[in-house]
Amino acid sequence: MLPGAARQSIRRGPKRLCLGRALLHEEEHPLPLKTRATLTRQVEVAVRALHPYDVPPIIRIEATANADDLSWVAAVTQAL
């Protein structure tokens, strides 16, 4: 589990063709994470440290949720 992330769901993604340093064929696995706004930097640092790409595709989306979900995220990330 990544530090600061309340939920992690690895999903099988599409094949990817990378035209960066070399031509590669690989499979991507998107990893949506839920966390508190105050922990987004900590989660990003952890993703960068673990990700094999030089520039990992990190997309931050601010969202609203129901009160139960927000409470759950706050509870499971409280110790961080």
N, C-alpha and C positions, 0 to 999 in steps of 0.2 A: 504494500500500500504506500502511496506517495504521502509524504508529510503534508498535513494541512488539507488533504482531500477527503471529503465525507463519502463520496460515492465514485466508484470507478467501474466502468462497463466497457470492456474491450470488445469492439465489434469488428467482424471480418469485413474488410473493405475491398475496394476495387483494385485491380492491377494498376501499377503506376509505372510510368516511363520517365526516368529522370535524365535530363539533358544537361546536368551540371558538369561535374568533372569527367564523368563517363556515362555511357549509355547503359542503363540498368533496367532490368525488369524485376520488380519485386511487388509484394503484396503489402498494402497499407492496412493498419488496424487503428481506426479512430478511437480515441479514448476520451469521452466526455467526462468531465469532473465537476463535482459540486463542492463549493467551499464558501467561506465567508469572505467578504470584500477585503477585510484586513489581512487575509492570508494568501491573497492572489500572488503576491511577489514571492513568498516562500514556496508555493506550489510551482511557480514558473522556474525558480532556481533548481528545484528537484527534477523537473522534467528535463531541463537543459543538461543537467549532470548525467542523467540516465539515457538520454536519447542518442541514437547512433548518428544522426544527421548533424552537420556543422551548424545549420540553422533549422532547428525543429519548427514545424508549423504550429505555432501556439496562437489560438484565436480566443480572445476573451469576450464573452457575451454577458452583459448584465441583464438579469431577468428577475421577474417577480414570481412568487410562488404562494401556495396556500400556507396558512399559519402553521399547520402541522409539519409540513415539509421544512419550513424555515426553522422551526424549533428543533427538529431532528438534526439538521445540518449544524446548528449552533451547539447542540449537545455533544455530537460525536467529534467536533473539532475544538471543544472547550479547553482541553488539556494542552493544546498546542500554543 
